[in-house]
C-alpha cells in the first residue's frame, strides 16, 4: 500500500527525473527512521565530497537565471544605477 501524492512541480530548468516515490503507508516507526537516517548520512557524505563544486554550480545556475530575469540595466543604458 502506498500514499497517492501528486509529485511536486518542477522548477524551471530543473533536471527531469522521477520526482515521485511510492512509500509504503504501513511502515512502523523503525523502518521510517532507518530510511531517514540513511538519507541524512547520504546527504552528509555527498556534501563532504562535493560541497564546493555544488556551491559553484548553484552560483552559476542562479547567476544565469538572474541574468535572464533581470539583465544588468546599467550596461544596457551605459548609465550607473543609483539607489
Buried (B, 14 or more C-beta within 10 A) or exposed (E): EEEEEEEEEEEEEEEEEEEEEEEEEEEEEEEEEEEEEEEEEEEEEEEEEEEEEEEEEEEEEEEEEEEEEEEEEEEEEEEEEEE
